[in-house]
């Protein structure tokens, strides 16, 4: 049950968190220009309503669909959300959280069912019409059925909250919120529950207390101050630094280990939370928009005009009560704590495991050097960047005599469960950890120019494993000859004029398509892959290839090599002269990846310059096929 709630909370948070900037923009506009704002402006105040009613729910709906099925799911989710927006009179955040994911699921299921039935050449037509028709149907359903249901639920919640407020019981909400935060449900609670309620209240009265129920840093501040004064050992020494990070940086997670180390302190943060909310309601405090992160600075920036004293008092009161209660418990056990100064480290490890579990991940096991047998390189599609990185690492290990260590490349989602170390791009960190929680993870910014070998080498030496004497053989040599037809000499183009990277990638994709290696949709996947993570690998070479979502559009393994003597700019620092378009099916293309690894590591600058400028396609053909 707890795991299901954690997953649900993470999903709600995932729809809101990417759009926090839009919420902050809405908050600033509200705070500045509404009649009760800092600088009232009747014209600019007209932005407030449409942003709350249309912009924010649409963004949430798009993000919810995108989480399920990428950009295509986001578009259908946004269309579906429009129906529920039109069908109600209030900002429909909860409705967007429902219709956005539904739109993503519906279009995903349609694509899965229809992908093998679409006649060649009609893919784009079917894709566009299916998204439009299904999105329109969902919008009508949202308008007619979902909107009224969600409106009734919202009205019921509003009535319940109103009853709690009228009865003076709103502070008691903190009795649930503060323990839930320690279980890393803080973002889910704040952005999944309080933000929608707060947005509605802020639109009506210009501010909302809901924005400060979870984000108030006072309860955590009180615990850390108590440890700073009355704690012992490592806890006492580290607490002052944690105070700064928590209070000014808004990173509430930093105080969670201190509470976990002494679970009775949950009572302290609960008491502080109740006090803070009570003070807010008593003094009529509140914010104009969510404070993200929950730092004192963010709270002051989002404070409504006339509410500064109330909000500062709420933070101070929450911190004071939490400090008083925490001090009692910490003093009472100070003598016993002095005998076990490693308690904080144990609690931090426990926190790390809990947070990993709350994200569907395991901790970070450390693999002893003598036990390293299987290293996996992982990227989105598992056929380009990861294959190149794996080949480079494998060559280095074999060159130094470590021939009993298996290094292979995989797509995220297919990483074997016996992989001990997983190397992936830092932008894919969360997905890689979720796919292989049993492994130790190494994150890189570049799959070829990195220090992975140094890390592995140090680990091996630390585990007492010395590099054996190399016999000069190379286990990979047998795999350096391409299968016939993977790279055709006609697909080696030289002397091309410089274009933008998007045009160059599209040209490579078009050549793969015309040569019968891929379907047309693969080209869009190549462009999407480049938007997520650059395929420039260094040494003037880029290897554009499709993301995992379009791997199904690969007909057979194929490669194309395109030479741009004047270069193609992939970033301000990186210019590619050789663009190798890759479409991989199975492992047929790995021979060229091995050769690419050799090129990036061992070719001299003079040899590469010749490759950049040669007018003979045979030179490049031999370079990429024969190693």
KOLVOTOR-756496 format. One record per residue (C-alpha): x, y, z; residue in one letter. Coordinates in pm, 1 decimal. Layout:
N
xx, yy, zz, residu
X, Y, Z, A
...
//
This chain:
627
xx, yy, zz, residu
0.0, 0.0, 0.0, X
279.6, 239.8, 94.6, X
467.1, 165.6, -226.3, X
153.3, 224.4, -433.4, X
94.8, 558.0, -260.6, X
456.5, 657.3, -319.6, X
429.5, 579.0, -690.0, X
104.2, 771.2, -715.9, X
256.6, 1067.4, -534.9, X
561.9, 1066.2, -760.4, X
337.6, 1060.3, -1066.4, X
137.3, 1360.9, -947.0, X
456.0, 1547.2, -865.2, X
604.3, 1461.7, -1207.6, X
318.1, 1645.5, -1376.8, X
357.5, 1962.9, -1171.6, X
729.3, 1997.8, -1096.2, X
845.1, 2059.2, -1457.8, X
600.2, 2350.0, -1476.1, X
692.0, 2524.6, -1150.2, X
839.7, 2814.2, -1350.1, X
497.0, 2884.9, -1499.6, X
339.2, 2879.4, -1153.7, X
600.0, 3125.4, -1028.3, X
536.4, 3353.8, -1328.4, X
163.7, 3344.0, -1252.9, X
238.6, 3419.2, -888.2, X
452.0, 3723.4, -969.9, X
193.1, 3861.6, -1210.6, X
-79.0, 3806.6, -950.1, X
126.1, 3966.7, -672.4, X
215.7, 4267.6, -885.8, X
-92.8, 4360.5, -1084.0, X
-419.6, 4248.6, -920.1, X
-612.2, 4526.7, -740.3, X
-463.8, 4418.7, -406.3, X
-113.3, 4377.7, -553.0, X
204.7, 4579.1, -517.8, X
154.3, 4784.2, -836.4, X
-209.5, 4737.0, -945.7, X
-259.4, 4744.3, -1321.3, X
-601.2, 4671.3, -1466.1, X
-470.2, 4570.9, -1809.7, X
-189.9, 4340.1, -1697.0, X
-415.5, 4190.2, -1431.4, X
-616.6, 4042.7, -1719.3, X
-335.5, 3787.3, -1753.6, X
-415.1, 3629.1, -1417.3, X
-741.1, 3457.1, -1506.4, X
-643.7, 3304.7, -1844.9, X
-311.3, 3183.2, -1708.8, X
-478.3, 3007.9, -1416.6, X
-769.1, 2871.3, -1619.0, X
-592.5, 2781.7, -1944.6, X
-212.6, 2796.5, -1937.5, X
-132.9, 2609.3, -1617.9, X
-383.3, 2322.7, -1659.1, X
-282.6, 2280.9, -2024.0, X
84.3, 2256.6, -1926.0, X
-1.0, 1999.3, -1660.2, X
-214.4, 1801.3, -1905.7, X
60.6, 1808.1, -2168.5, X
321.1, 1697.7, -1914.0, X
96.5, 1417.6, -1788.1, X
54.1, 1283.2, -2140.8, X
424.2, 1327.4, -2213.4, X
519.8, 1123.7, -1906.8, X
314.3, 836.7, -2048.0, X
405.4, 857.0, -2418.3, X
647.1, 1135.2, -2502.9, X
557.9, 1439.8, -2711.0, X
277.8, 1261.0, -2896.5, X
114.9, 1164.0, -2568.6, X
159.0, 1520.8, -2446.3, X
-24.6, 1666.2, -2746.6, X
-323.6, 1435.4, -2704.1, X
-318.9, 1496.8, -2328.9, X
-332.1, 1872.3, -2386.1, X
-623.4, 1837.8, -2631.0, X
-813.5, 1624.6, -2381.8, X
-740.2, 1875.7, -2105.5, X
-895.1, 2154.6, -2313.6, X
-1231.3, 1981.6, -2288.6, X
-1228.2, 1971.7, -1912.2, X
-1111.4, 2336.4, -1893.6, X
-1401.1, 2456.6, -2108.6, X
-1651.1, 2249.2, -1914.2, X
-1581.3, 2409.3, -1575.4, X
-1557.2, 2756.6, -1425.1, X
-1260.4, 2695.0, -1192.7, X
-889.9, 2627.5, -1263.9, X
-900.2, 2258.4, -1347.5, X
-565.4, 2132.0, -1214.4, X
-705.4, 1804.3, -1085.4, X
-889.4, 1749.8, -1412.9, X
-566.7, 1810.1, -1604.3, X
-392.4, 1551.8, -1386.7, X
-661.8, 1305.0, -1494.7, X
-709.1, 1385.1, -1864.0, X
-339.4, 1439.0, -1948.0, X
-231.4, 1083.3, -1856.3, X
-550.8, 938.7, -2007.5, X
-465.0, 1108.2, -2337.0, X
-113.8, 962.5, -2326.2, X
-242.0, 610.7, -2252.4, X
-508.6, 619.6, -2525.2, X
-275.8, 729.8, -2805.6, X
-6.3, 487.6, -2689.3, X
-248.0, 194.8, -2699.3, X
-370.7, 301.1, -3042.8, X
-17.0, 317.5, -3182.1, X
70.1, -22.5, -3039.1, X
-241.2, -176.2, -3194.4, X
-204.6, -7.8, -3534.3, X
170.2, -4.2, -3591.0, X
175.5, -323.1, -3799.5, X
-137.3, -238.0, -4000.4, X
-46.6, 102.1, -4149.6, X
33.2, 84.4, -4523.3, X
370.9, 217.8, -4622.6, X
369.1, 589.7, -4694.9, X
56.5, 654.2, -4488.4, X
228.6, 669.7, -4148.7, X
227.2, 1048.6, -4111.9, X
-133.5, 1074.7, -4229.0, X
-248.5, 810.9, -3980.5, X
-41.3, 959.1, -3699.8, X
-183.3, 1307.2, -3742.1, X
-544.6, 1202.5, -3786.9, X
-535.3, 949.2, -3503.1, X
-401.1, 1210.7, -3260.2, X
-658.4, 1464.6, -3376.0, X
-957.6, 1231.8, -3370.4, X
-875.3, 1061.0, -3040.8, X
-783.6, 1393.2, -2879.8, X
-1113.2, 1543.5, -2995.9, X
-1314.6, 1248.3, -2863.4, X
-1138.9, 1271.4, -2527.5, X
-1198.8, 1648.7, -2513.0, X
-1570.5, 1594.6, -2570.0, X
-1579.4, 1320.6, -2304.9, X
-1395.6, 1545.9, -2061.6, X
-1639.2, 1828.3, -2125.1, X
-1948.4, 1610.2, -2089.4, X
-1858.4, 1362.1, -1817.3, X
-1521.0, 1406.9, -1646.5, X
-1553.3, 1781.9, -1591.5, X
-1877.7, 1763.8, -1393.8, X
-1745.8, 1475.3, -1183.9, X
-1420.6, 1654.4, -1100.9, X
-1614.0, 1975.8, -1029.3, X
-1830.9, 1788.1, -780.9, X
-1524.5, 1636.5, -614.0, X
-1354.2, 1976.2, -602.3, X
-1662.9, 2135.3, -453.4, X
-1675.0, 1859.3, -194.0, X
-1308.9, 1907.7, -104.8, X
-1356.0, 2282.1, -88.0, X
-1654.2, 2235.1, 141.9, X
-1456.1, 1997.1, 361.4, X
-1161.2, 2235.1, 378.3, X
-1400.8, 2520.4, 447.1, X
-1549.7, 2322.5, 733.3, X
-1204.4, 2251.3, 873.2, X
-1110.4, 2617.0, 842.4, X
-1437.6, 2729.7, 1000.6, X
-1383.9, 2486.8, 1286.8, X
-1028.7, 2616.0, 1333.3, X
-883.2, 2269.2, 1266.0, X
-669.1, 2338.1, 959.1, X
-347.4, 2327.2, 1168.1, X
-416.5, 1959.9, 1243.1, X
-339.7, 1880.7, 878.4, X
28.1, 1903.0, 976.4, X
-12.7, 1590.6, 1188.8, X
-27.7, 1401.6, 860.7, X
193.9, 1620.5, 643.8, X
508.8, 1624.2, 856.1, X
546.2, 1244.4, 897.8, X
468.6, 1200.5, 528.1, X
750.0, 1440.4, 439.6, X
998.4, 1218.5, 623.3, X
885.8, 938.4, 390.8, X
980.0, 1160.8, 92.0, X
623.1, 1233.5, -8.6, X
679.0, 1606.5, 37.8, X
668.6, 1702.5, -330.5, X
371.9, 1478.3, -400.5, X
173.9, 1630.2, -112.9, X
272.3, 1987.8, -185.5, X
232.2, 1994.5, -563.0, X
-25.1, 1719.5, -596.3, X
-269.0, 1841.2, -328.7, X
-194.7, 2183.0, -182.2, X
-89.2, 2360.2, -503.4, X
-423.6, 2306.1, -683.1, X
-618.1, 2410.1, -372.5, X
-389.9, 2708.3, -318.7, X
-417.2, 2826.9, -678.2, X
-794.3, 2839.4, -653.4, X
-785.9, 3026.2, -322.4, X
-516.3, 3267.7, -441.4, X
-716.7, 3355.7, -750.9, X
-1013.5, 3444.2, -531.9, X
-843.6, 3634.7, -247.6, X
-489.6, 3704.3, -374.0, X
-304.9, 3461.6, -146.1, X
-331.8, 3117.1, 10.2, X
-219.5, 2951.5, 330.8, X
-204.7, 2617.3, 146.3, X
120.3, 2719.0, -23.3, X
294.9, 2726.8, 317.5, X
162.0, 2413.7, 485.4, X
434.3, 2188.1, 344.4, X
695.9, 2443.6, 235.3, X
738.2, 2613.6, 576.5, X
1105.3, 2550.5, 669.5, X
1037.4, 2620.2, 1038.5, X
980.0, 2261.9, 1166.7, X
1300.7, 2130.2, 1011.3, X
1495.4, 2438.5, 1119.6, X
1398.9, 2377.6, 1482.7, X
1529.8, 2018.8, 1472.8, X
1861.9, 2123.8, 1319.8, X
1911.3, 2410.5, 1565.7, X
1847.3, 2173.0, 1856.5, X
2111.6, 1933.4, 1724.8, X
2352.1, 2225.2, 1676.7, X
2323.6, 2321.0, 2045.1, X
2253.7, 1997.0, 2227.7, X
2356.5, 1716.6, 1992.9, X
2675.8, 1513.2, 2017.7, X
2939.2, 1387.3, 1778.1, X
2885.5, 1399.4, 1404.9, X
2524.6, 1508.6, 1439.5, X
2621.8, 1818.9, 1633.1, X
2908.9, 1898.1, 1397.0, X
2710.5, 1866.0, 1076.0, X
2385.8, 2030.9, 1185.5, X
2498.0, 2397.4, 1142.8, X
2584.0, 2338.1, 777.4, X
2253.2, 2159.8, 729.1, X
2076.1, 2465.7, 873.4, X
2207.8, 2684.9, 590.6, X
2125.0, 2433.9, 317.5, X
1776.2, 2374.9, 455.4, X
1675.0, 2729.4, 549.2, X
1828.5, 2925.8, 263.1, X
1851.8, 2654.2, -1.6, X
1509.0, 2503.4, 56.6, X
1638.4, 2144.7, 53.3, X
1412.7, 1997.5, 321.8, X
1544.6, 1645.4, 263.3, X
1863.5, 1735.9, 448.0, X
1694.7, 1731.0, 788.5, X
1516.7, 1399.6, 731.8, X
1816.1, 1185.9, 849.1, X
1830.0, 1376.8, 1178.6, X
1467.2, 1288.1, 1244.9, X
1515.7, 927.2, 1134.6, X
1812.7, 901.9, 1370.8, X
1579.5, 983.2, 1661.0, X
1223.3, 893.5, 1549.7, X
1067.4, 1065.9, 1851.9, X
1157.5, 1394.0, 1679.7, X
863.2, 1333.3, 1445.9, X
659.6, 1474.2, 1734.4, X
873.2, 1788.7, 1721.0, X
817.7, 1856.1, 1350.5, X
446.5, 1776.1, 1388.3, X
419.3, 2026.6, 1672.8, X
612.8, 2283.4, 1470.9, X
394.0, 2228.7, 1164.9, X
71.3, 2267.8, 1363.7, X
206.4, 2586.3, 1522.1, X
309.6, 2731.6, 1186.2, X
-30.7, 2673.5, 1024.2, X
-210.3, 2804.2, 1331.7, X
-0.8, 3122.9, 1319.3, X
-73.6, 3167.9, 948.9, X
-448.7, 3137.4, 997.6, X
-444.4, 3359.1, 1307.7, X
-248.0, 3640.2, 1139.9, X
-399.6, 3595.4, 792.4, X
-75.1, 3500.7, 618.4, X
-20.4, 3325.6, 289.0, X
165.5, 3320.2, -43.4, X
59.4, 3418.1, -393.0, X
209.5, 3103.5, -551.7, X
404.3, 2790.0, -456.0, X
742.4, 2846.9, -290.4, X
973.9, 2612.9, -477.7, X
1210.7, 2522.0, -328.5, X
1077.3, 2568.9, 22.6, X
1340.9, 2815.1, 137.7, X
1291.6, 3127.7, 343.6, X
1404.1, 3330.9, 40.5, X
1140.4, 3171.5, -185.2, X
873.0, 3225.6, 78.9, X
958.1, 3594.2, 104.8, X
954.6, 3626.3, -275.1, X
607.2, 3471.2, -294.3, X
461.7, 3653.0, 7.7, X
143.7, 3849.0, -60.7, X
137.4, 4221.7, 11.5, X
61.7, 4281.3, 376.5, X
144.0, 3923.3, 478.9, X
515.4, 3956.0, 555.5, X
475.6, 3975.4, 931.2, X
235.4, 3679.7, 935.8, X
460.7, 3459.1, 721.9, X
778.7, 3543.9, 912.6, X
594.7, 3482.1, 1238.2, X
471.7, 3145.7, 1109.3, X
825.0, 3035.8, 1021.0, X
963.6, 3161.5, 1353.2, X
685.3, 3007.0, 1560.3, X
716.2, 2670.5, 1384.6, X
1093.3, 2674.7, 1433.7, X
1060.2, 2778.4, 1799.4, X
815.3, 2504.0, 1895.1, X
1004.6, 2240.3, 1696.2, X
1329.2, 2352.9, 1863.7, X
1177.5, 2336.7, 2212.5, X
1035.7, 1986.9, 2167.3, X
1348.0, 1859.5, 1989.2, X
1572.6, 1993.9, 2265.1, X
1386.5, 1791.5, 2527.8, X
1433.1, 1463.9, 2341.1, X
1793.0, 1533.6, 2235.6, X
1903.8, 1632.8, 2587.3, X
1734.4, 1329.4, 2737.1, X
1940.8, 1091.3, 2525.9, X
2264.0, 1290.1, 2497.0, X
2463.8, 1053.6, 2718.2, X
2359.4, 745.8, 2525.0, X
2416.8, 920.5, 2193.4, X
2772.9, 1005.3, 2290.6, X
2850.4, 633.9, 2290.7, X
2728.9, 579.9, 1937.0, X
2850.0, 870.4, 1727.6, X
2794.8, 673.8, 1410.9, X
2418.6, 701.2, 1450.9, X
2394.0, 981.0, 1191.2, X
2576.4, 779.0, 926.6, X
2341.7, 486.9, 986.1, X
2040.1, 715.6, 960.5, X
2172.8, 873.5, 641.8, X
2213.2, 527.9, 490.9, X
1859.0, 447.5, 599.0, X
1735.8, 772.9, 445.2, X
1914.3, 696.5, 120.5, X
1753.9, 354.2, 103.3, X
1410.2, 499.8, 182.0, X
1443.4, 772.5, -78.4, X
1560.8, 521.7, -335.0, X
1266.7, 299.5, -250.0, X
1030.7, 596.5, -283.1, X
1159.4, 641.4, -637.9, X
1148.2, 273.6, -723.8, X
1526.4, 244.2, -685.9, X
1774.4, 60.9, -469.8, X
2077.2, 210.2, -300.8, X
2424.5, 244.5, -450.9, X
2611.7, -79.4, -387.8, X
2987.0, -62.0, -424.4, X
3137.7, -347.2, -621.5, X
3471.1, -475.4, -494.4, X
3740.1, -472.9, -760.3, X
3803.3, -846.2, -741.0, X
3432.9, -913.1, -800.7, X
3389.8, -705.0, -1118.5, X
3279.8, -939.3, -1397.5, X
3005.3, -762.4, -1589.2, X
2988.0, -392.0, -1686.4, X
2694.4, -254.9, -1884.3, X
2692.7, 64.2, -2090.4, X
2336.5, 193.2, -2132.7, X
2177.5, 458.6, -2350.8, X
1826.4, 521.4, -2474.9, X
1842.0, 299.5, -2781.3, X
2140.4, 82.0, -2690.2, X
2289.6, 92.0, -3038.0, X
2497.6, 408.5, -3073.8, X
2653.0, 601.2, -2786.5, X
2649.6, 312.4, -2540.3, X
2793.8, 71.9, -2796.4, X
3075.9, 314.0, -2867.1, X
3147.0, 368.8, -2497.7, X
3140.8, -4.7, -2430.0, X
3378.6, -71.0, -2718.1, X
3621.4, 195.0, -2596.5, X
3621.9, 62.9, -2238.0, X
3649.4, -298.9, -2356.8, X
3950.2, -214.4, -2573.0, X
4125.9, -40.5, -2284.1, X
4059.9, -327.1, -2042.8, X
4174.7, -587.4, -2294.4, X
4481.6, -385.9, -2382.1, X
4580.6, -388.6, -2015.4, X
4512.8, -760.9, -1985.8, X
4171.7, -759.9, -1811.6, X
4008.2, -1009.4, -2046.3, X
3771.5, -1176.1, -1799.8, X
3552.5, -867.5, -1759.5, X
3249.9, -854.5, -1986.8, X
3157.1, -509.3, -2118.2, X
2838.4, -484.3, -2326.3, X
2594.9, -214.5, -2436.1, X
2219.5, -219.2, -2377.3, X
1912.8, -2.7, -2412.8, X
1771.8, 128.8, -2088.2, X
1488.4, -107.5, -2013.6, X
1693.7, -409.4, -2118.8, X
1986.8, -390.3, -1877.0, X
2053.2, -744.4, -1745.4, X
1983.9, -798.5, -1377.2, X
2332.5, -941.5, -1322.9, X
2509.2, -622.5, -1438.1, X
2735.0, -510.9, -1152.9, X
2831.6, -167.5, -1285.8, X
2615.5, 40.1, -1519.7, X
2758.8, 338.0, -1709.2, X
2504.9, 580.7, -1855.3, X
2466.7, 946.7, -1945.1, X
2385.0, 1176.9, -1654.2, X
2059.1, 1279.8, -1823.6, X
1946.8, 916.0, -1813.9, X
2040.5, 863.6, -1449.9, X
1693.4, 811.0, -1304.8, X
1586.6, 568.5, -1577.6, X
1908.2, 368.5, -1552.9, X
1881.5, 335.0, -1175.4, X
1519.7, 230.2, -1196.1, X
1608.6, -34.8, -1454.8, X
1905.5, -178.0, -1261.9, X
1873.1, -102.2, -890.0, X
2111.2, -386.0, -803.6, X
2409.0, -223.8, -975.8, X
2657.9, 47.4, -895.7, X
2606.5, 339.9, -1133.4, X
2857.4, 570.3, -1298.8, X
2726.6, 882.4, -1474.0, X
2910.9, 1048.2, -1762.4, X
2862.1, 1358.1, -1975.7, X
3036.0, 1200.4, -2273.4, X
3032.6, 829.4, -2357.1, X
3386.6, 830.4, -2495.8, X
3576.6, 1116.9, -2331.3, X
3535.1, 1024.1, -1965.1, X
3719.4, 878.6, -1667.7, X
3526.4, 551.3, -1646.7, X
3836.7, 344.2, -1716.0, X
4025.3, 524.9, -1439.4, X
3743.0, 452.2, -1195.0, X
3728.7, 84.3, -1293.2, X
4107.4, 53.6, -1286.9, X
4129.1, 201.3, -936.6, X
3849.8, -29.4, -822.5, X
4035.1, -331.2, -962.2, X
4358.8, -232.8, -792.3, X
4174.1, -156.5, -470.8, X
4030.3, -506.5, -482.3, X
4375.5, -655.5, -514.1, X
4346.5, -733.7, -885.8, X
4658.3, -642.5, -1079.3, X
4652.7, -626.0, -1456.4, X
4784.5, -955.9, -1595.2, X
5050.8, -952.2, -1859.6, X
4895.0, -900.2, -2200.4, X
4962.7, -1166.0, -2463.4, X
4917.1, -912.4, -2740.0, X
4594.4, -1071.8, -2859.9, X
4270.7, -886.2, -2902.7, X
3948.8, -1070.6, -2840.2, X
3762.6, -810.6, -3038.0, X
3961.5, -843.9, -3355.3, X
3727.4, -1107.5, -3488.4, X
3443.8, -861.3, -3476.4, X
3601.4, -575.9, -3668.1, X
3482.2, -676.9, -4013.8, X
3139.5, -553.2, -4107.3, X
2877.9, -785.0, -4248.1, X
2820.6, -723.7, -4615.1, X
2561.4, -456.7, -4684.2, X
2582.9, -277.0, -4349.6, X
2788.8, 4.2, -4503.0, X
2779.4, 50.9, -4879.3, X
3041.6, 250.6, -5059.7, X
2761.3, 447.1, -5227.0, X
2654.8, 559.3, -4878.2, X
2987.5, 729.1, -4810.6, X
2941.8, 1093.1, -4913.7, X
3236.3, 1333.6, -4926.6, X
3278.3, 1705.9, -4985.1, X
2936.7, 1808.5, -4852.2, X
2862.9, 2174.2, -4783.3, X
2820.2, 2281.0, -4421.9, X
2464.2, 2288.4, -4288.6, X
2297.9, 2303.2, -3948.7, X
2322.3, 1993.0, -3731.8, X
1949.3, 1930.5, -3773.3, X
1984.8, 1939.5, -4152.1, X
2288.3, 1710.8, -4138.1, X
2110.4, 1459.1, -3913.8, X
1803.3, 1467.1, -4135.7, X
2023.3, 1411.8, -4442.7, X
2180.8, 1107.4, -4278.7, X
1836.1, 977.1, -4188.9, X
1707.0, 1033.0, -4542.0, X
1999.2, 833.0, -4680.0, X
1928.2, 549.3, -4435.0, X
1563.3, 559.2, -4546.3, X
1640.2, 565.1, -4919.7, X
1879.1, 273.0, -4874.2, X
1604.3, 62.4, -4716.6, X
1753.5, 45.2, -4367.4, X
1477.1, 231.3, -4184.1, X
1123.1, 356.2, -4213.8, X
1053.4, 727.9, -4246.9, X
959.3, 768.1, -3877.0, X
1313.0, 681.8, -3775.7, X
1434.2, 1022.2, -3893.0, X
1217.5, 1202.0, -3638.1, X
1362.6, 972.5, -3372.6, X
1714.7, 1074.1, -3473.9, X
1626.5, 1440.6, -3430.6, X
1454.7, 1371.5, -3097.6, X
1760.9, 1180.6, -2976.1, X
1982.6, 1478.8, -3054.9, X
1750.5, 1713.7, -2865.6, X
1780.7, 1497.3, -2555.1, X
2150.9, 1410.0, -2562.8, X
2412.0, 1516.6, -2815.8, X
2548.1, 1241.2, -3038.8, X
2877.3, 1425.0, -3089.3, X
3145.6, 1185.5, -2956.2, X
3462.3, 1388.1, -2999.3, X
3749.1, 1387.9, -3251.7, X
3524.6, 1564.8, -3503.3, X
3280.0, 1272.9, -3525.2, X
2906.5, 1252.1, -3452.8, X
2694.0, 937.1, -3461.2, X
2325.7, 1039.2, -3493.7, X
2084.4, 751.8, -3434.4, X
1724.2, 708.5, -3328.0, X
1592.9, 706.4, -2974.6, X
1456.5, 384.1, -2830.6, X
1097.2, 472.2, -2918.0, X
1170.4, 445.5, -3292.7, X
1389.7, 137.7, -3284.6, X
1089.1, -58.2, -3413.2, X
1123.9, 137.6, -3738.8, X
1467.4, -15.8, -3814.1, X
1428.2, -261.2, -4102.8, X
1786.9, -385.2, -4106.5, X
2123.0, -270.2, -3980.1, X
2273.8, 5.4, -4187.6, X
2523.4, 288.7, -4169.8, X
2597.1, 598.2, -4372.4, X
2906.1, 818.0, -4355.4, X
2885.4, 1183.7, -4451.3, X
3189.8, 1410.3, -4469.4, X
3163.8, 1786.1, -4413.9, X
3512.5, 1934.6, -4469.2, X
3410.2, 2272.4, -4324.6, X
3229.4, 2106.0, -4036.7, X
2882.2, 2098.2, -3883.4, X
2840.9, 2286.0, -3556.4, X
2693.9, 2062.2, -3284.3, X
2760.8, 2315.7, -3007.7, X
2975.2, 2621.6, -2946.3, X
3274.2, 2395.9, -2876.6, X
3204.6, 2088.3, -3089.5, X
3226.0, 2073.9, -3469.8, X
3172.3, 1744.2, -3652.6, X
3341.3, 1673.2, -3985.1, X
3229.5, 1311.5, -4010.4, X
2867.4, 1222.4, -3941.6, X
2793.8, 851.8, -3913.1, X
2423.3, 775.0, -3929.0, X
2342.9, 449.5, -3750.7, X
2042.5, 217.8, -3768.0, X
2111.4, -90.3, -3560.8, X
1916.1, -414.6, -3553.7, X
2064.6, -677.9, -3329.9, X
2444.3, -665.6, -3304.6, X
2531.5, -638.3, -3674.4, X
2656.3, -282.2, -3640.7, X
2891.7, -342.4, -3348.1, X
3195.9, -395.3, -3568.6, X
3184.4, -37.2, -3688.3, X
3135.0, 78.1, -3331.4, X
3456.3, -100.8, -3237.5, X
3632.9, 77.5, -3521.8, X
3489.1, 410.3, -3410.6, X
3629.4, 346.8, -3065.2, X
3969.8, 285.5, -3220.1, X
3942.2, 601.1, -3429.2, X
3847.9, 823.1, -3135.6, X
4126.0, 683.6, -2915.7, X
4417.7, 606.8, -3145.1, X
4405.5, 800.5, -3472.9, X
4647.4, 1088.7, -3488.0, X
4531.6, 1440.8, -3556.8, X
4703.1, 1423.5, -3894.9, X
4515.3, 1105.3, -3991.5, X
4184.9, 1258.7, -3885.4, X
4251.5, 1574.6, -4085.9, X
4301.3, 1357.1, -4393.9, X
3971.5, 1185.2, -4322.8, X
3801.4, 1523.0, -4287.0, X
3921.2, 1643.2, -4627.5, X
3974.9, 1338.9, -4851.6, X
3786.7, 1342.7, -5178.2, X
3806.3, 965.0, -5216.2, X
3508.4, 778.1, -5060.4, X
3718.0, 458.2, -5058.6, X
3944.8, 606.1, -4790.0, X
3654.9, 657.2, -4551.4, X
3495.4, 326.3, -4650.0, X
3813.1, 140.3, -4554.5, X
3856.5, 346.9, -4241.8, X
3512.6, 256.7, -4107.2, X
3490.3, -103.4, -4226.1, X
3839.2, -240.3, -4181.8, X
3958.0, -54.1, -3874.6, X
//
